[in-house]
Amino acid sequence: MTESVITFSFGENWQKFLDRTIDETQIEHACERTRKFLQLDSLRGLTFIDIGCGSGLFSYVAHRLGAARIISFDVDPRSVDCCRRMKELAGSPEGWEIHHGSILDSDFVRGLPAADVVYSWGVLHHTGNMWQAIRNAASLVRPGGRFAIAIYNKVEYRTLKAWRGSYGWLRLKRTYNRGGPIVKRAMEVGLASKHIAGMILRLRNPLSEMRAYSSKRGMNWWRDHIDWLGGYPYEFATTGELFTFCHQQAGLRLEGLTSATSTGCHELLFRAPSAAPSEK
């Protein structure tokens, strides 16, 4: 992908999420999923970097889990504002700093410290240069540290490749972002109706399914729906491509993997090798 202009405001979407839906139950769900993803019960004493902090929820989770230092940043100013709101909710702890910056800005990245946990869920594939974003993010992991990322799965079909699977979604997302308010609303309602119809056909109660959605990382069904439809730039990869890249380019080893079905996100947890013992 060569286009790098952000055409979808993730920050605007997350502002609406914080305004309307965030509550203690969702925060607890987010804490539990983060513990499971990172394979850690606590972040006590650790440095946590949240790349593409979005709503600020997972930076807040890092605070809840005891992180000694939290560094949050996002390229979208509205997302930075969201994160500041979550910091205020946490009592404005001194060990939590928030920046407006891009993971593709090498000078900015070099100014950040190495961290015990580098976290970026569903972000690096929206930068317009996913592989460079992953490389830059991995450079922030200190020896022995964890690198936790979620990246869209690549789904390809032999027939009508440009209209199906990941490439079909790429076309759909471009159409959404180029459309006016009426086109966007029609696409939002159309896709939501398709998902709701699928729930009914599977004999599931759509309202119950939507209420239960917060157990998935503490997020909101409708706001994630908008995020998925609008999220652009949009890139994707197989688990094999991600493993090979992170192992060969950054020397990381895979510690945990939840593979996506269809075009959802793979969750990958890597560890950096520990520092070699110094010679006496």
N, C-alpha and C positions, 0 to 999 in steps of 0.2 A: 504493500500500500504506500502510495506516495503522498496522499492528501493528509495534511497535519492540522488543518484549521478545525477548531472545536465548533461544531455546529449544533450540538445539543447541550443545554445547560443542566448538567447533573446537579449543580448547586441549587438551582431553582427547584428542582424536583425534591431534593433533600430538605430544603427549607419548608416545603409543604408537609413533608414527613414529620419533621419536628413540631410543626404547628398543630398537627391534627392527631397524631397517633402514638407518639412515644410515651411509654409508661413503664412502671417498675417491672411488670411481668415480661415485657419485651427485653428489658435490660438483663434480666436474669437468664432468659433464653440465650441472649447473645453471649453472656459470660460462659454458660455451659458449653455452647458450641465452640467457643474460642479455646477453652481448656482442652476439649477433645481434639480439635484441629492441631493445636501446638504440642499436644501430648505433655502438658504441664498443668499441675494443679494450681500453681501460683506463679506470678511474675515478680515476686518479692525480691528487691535488690537488683533487678535487671533493667537494662536500657531497651526501650521499645520504639521502633520507628514505624509510623503508619503512613505509607505512601499512597497518596490519593485518599485523604481522610474522609472525603464525602460528607456524610451526616455528622461525623465526629463520634458516632456511637462506639466504634471499636477502640478509639483512643480512650474514651470514657471507660470502656471495659478494661483496658490495660491499667488504668488508674484503680479501678475496683479490685483488680487482681494483684495490686501491690507494686506495680512497676516503680522503680526509683526515679527513672527519667523517661519522659515520653516526648518524642519529637514527631509532630504531625505536620504534614504539608499537602497542598493541593494546588493545581494550576488554575482552578476555578475560584475566583474571589468569593462567590456565594457559598461555596463549600467551606472555605476558610472561615467565613462568618458563622456557619453552622457549627463548626468545631469549637469556635470561641464560646458559643452558647452552651455547648456541652461542658466546656471547661468551667464556665461560671456555675453550672449545675453541680459540678464536683467541688465547688468552693474555691476555685482559682488556685490550685496547688502550684507552688513555685517550680516544681520539677517538671512541669508540662509546658513545652514551648510549641508555638504554632507559626507556620511560615506559609507565605504565598510563593510557590516555586514549582518547577517542573523536574521530573525525574530524567528528562532528556537534556537538561541543562547541566553539562558536565562540570562547569565551574561551581554551580550551586551544590551539586552532589559532593564534590571534593571538599566543600566546607562543612559537611555533616560528619559527625563522629561515627565510628564503628559501633554496631549495636548487637546485643545478645539475641534480639528478635527483630527481624525485618519482615513486616507484614504488609501484604498488598492483595486484597481480595477483589477480583473483578475490575482491575484498574489498568494494568499494563497493556492489555489488548485494546484499550481505547486511546492510546497515546498517538497513534499514527506511525509508530516505529517500535513495534512490540519487542523485537529481539534486542535492540539497543536499550530499551527500557529495562528489560530483564537483566541485561549485563550490568547496567549502572546500579540497579537495585541490589544485585548480588554482591557488588563490590562493597556494600555497606555492612555486610555480615562479618562480625569479628570471629577469630578462630574459636571453633566449638559452638558457634552460634547457630540459630535457626533461621531459615528462609522459608516463609509461608506465602504461597501465591495461589490464586485461582484464575484459570485461563479458559476461555471458551474452547470447546471441543471442535475439531475439524470433521465435518460430515460431508462426504463427497459421493456423488452418484455418477455412474457412467453415462447415463442418458440425461439430456436436458440439464447438464451440470450447472450452467449459469442461472438456472431458475429453481433449483432444489437445494436442500441442505444448507450448508454454511454460505455458499455463494448466493443462493436464493434470498437468505436473510440479509446479506450485504446489499442486494438490490432493494429490498423492502425498506431497510433503514435509510438508504439514500433518498428514496422516494418520500419517506416520512419527513426527513429533515429539510427537504427542498419544498415541501408543501406549506400552504398557508394554514391558519387556524382551523378552517373548516375541514380541510383534507386531514390534518392531524387528528382532529376529534373523531372523524369518521373511521380512521384507521385504528384508533384506540378502542372505540366501541366495537368495531368489527372483530378485532383480535380477541378482545375480552369475551365477546359473545361466543366465539369459537371455543375458547377454553371452558366457558361455563357449560356449553352444550356437551363437551366431552365429559365433564364431571357428571352431568345428568345421565348420559349414556352408560357410564360406569356405575350408575345407581348410587352416586355420592351427592350429598347435600351441598350445593355451592356455597351457601352462607357458612356452614360449618367448616368447609374447606378453607374459606378465606379467613375465618377467625383463627383457625389452627395454624395459619401460615406463619404467624409470629414465632412459632417454635423453630422455624428455619432461620437461625441467626438473628432473631428478634426483629425481622423486617416486616414490611407491610405489603400485602398482596398487590394492591392497586399501584403503589409507588414503584414497586419492582416491575410491574407490568409496563409502566411508562418508561422506566429505565431500560428495560430490555428492548422495547420497540424503538426508542430514540437513541440508544447508545451508539454513538458514531464519532470518530473512526472506529472500525470494528475489524479485528483480526482474530485468528484462531489457530490451534495447533493440536496435534495428537499427543498423547502422553509420551510416546516414544520420542517425538521431536523435542519435547520439553526436557525429558530426562537427558537425552544426548547433549543438548545445548548446555544445560546447567552443569553437567558432569565435565564436559570437555572444555567449556569456556570459563567456568568458575571453580572447577575442582570440587563441586558439592556432591554429597551422597544422598540418595533418596531414603527418607525415614518413614514417610507415610504417603499414601495415595488413595484418593477416592475418585475413581474414573467417572466421567459424565456419561450419561446416556443421551442420545440425540445431540442437540446443540447447546446443552447446559455447560456448566463450568467444571473442569477438573480441579480438584484441590490437591496440591502437592506440598509436602513438607520436606525440606532439605536440611542437612547439617553441613556446616563447614568443618574441615579437618581441624583438630586441635593443633595449637602451635607446637612445633618440635621443641623438645627440651634443650635448653641452652647448654653449650659445652663448657665444662669447667676448665 
